Amino acid sequence: MDVEVVHDSSTYSPFCNEIINDIEDLISSQDLTPKDRYSSRKNVKVQAKKKNKIENQPPIPIGENIPGTQKIYIGTWGCAHNSSDSEYMAGQLAAYGYKLTEDKKEADLILLNSCTVKSPAEDHFRNEIESAKKQGKHLVLAGCVPQGAPKTSFIQGLSIIGVQQIDRVVEVVEETLKGNTVKLLGTKKENGKKIGGASLLLPKVRRNPLIEIIAINTGCLNQCTYCKTKHARGDLGSYPPEEIIARAKQAFEEGVVEIWLTSEDTGTYGRDIGTTLPELLWKLVEVIPKGCRLRLGMTNPPYILEHLEEIAKIMGDDRVYAFLHVPIQSASDAVLSDMKREYCREDFENVVNFLREKVPGITIATDIICGFPTETEKDFRETLDLCGKYKFPSLFINQFYPRPGTPAALLARVPTQEVKQRTKRLTELFHSYFPYEHKIGEIQEVLATEISHDKKYYVAHNKFYEQVLIPLKEEYLGKMVKIRVVKASKFSMIGEPIDDVVMPGLRAPLEKGIVSGVGLEEGVDDKWLYGLIVLLASVLLRILWNYAYL
């Protein structure tokens, strides 16, 4: 699905324009060929930097050469999957001893985790690189831009860590601080088969201590003609159910009250390892404490159709949000065919109609791309018709961006002014209806997890993942609160608490910035303990090695 620094898309004030971010990762003559990408060549390349590569490079005093003593700034763009990756990288760096900072100016090294869905996000990424260079900062690049197009000119001469190599971030950062360039772009495999990626049981630092983001799989099964993320995330690779369950249990032990399941397409989960999304969800429901909730991430229509009965039953459980993000992109079958979306309008409508019937009140969010190269006025009117029919409370409207190296980028484009007009017409339709006015006076139970951007409210969500703003009183954060809806706007409701709060979960959450997993007394998975021991041993060996050369 928003592609600035990712926060819960629902943390907007009553006057913002969206309630959640688009968690769908969409996919250059610069891209690696499949042969290059998956060959058995070495993945690590260490090169001594020339002194004139980065102007004004500050010398690090001899005492500061000790690994783990520098300050690191991490910037993130893109989907919830990217946000999760950044949390894991932050956790490993903090566990090693590096200090995380939110001030780029005081950082010794800047780590930028990029998104390649849209051109503006990539432009912002490039600008941040140039800014960091001018300040003489050490740089490490991560995410879908360098992974999908490592030959891109503006990332040459800089350290790169691939989307499946985030468990080696300490190694990359340490070498970069020494003045070396490191590139890790390999794909993780077991028995010759792609897996989900780095272990889910690594240390992490959650952006929000109340919310755990779990990537259940990486990559997808589609070949959408406009999508560049496929170049970076590749084909489907699912995590084992037991590893996902272990991560969820650990999160709840640390005071998390809300879990987000994310991936490029959650509906495809398990197809490569002999299981299914519903099987995973039923196992997860068993370990969710009373008062806590789970949010299922984006799924494309073809892969959720066969699971509709089970998904409806699962969303009937009070611990699961009755919310689903199902992007249609266009309501024209001709355009969908040109996009290689592998479904038709009727398939999408079957999903929406079934879930609305079986799960009354469910929130269905969807995405639209305006101005795909083959979209005609007739095609666009079909999209307007569908959006008018269903009046989606969450509608993500995007103009088409030609991404280098994708088939759609080679097609003749719809004139820019026409694309803008179509975007404007769809936006006006979206703003013509108000989905929450009929809820004024309702009594709801909401879970408060964040502070609104205007700092005036806590942001909470009801069973249908609809945004409800409640008073900014500390005792409400992280709690289940019974409220009466007293006001509604286009994007949210305002709730007035009417009863005592309920403390969900197992214990108070970790303090912001604390590394996940440290200090648990019992119930910690053996695999996690093993990973921590390995990390600590690595720290000791590297410190001894560095002292030997001081």
Disulfide bonds with the S-S distance in Angstrom:
none
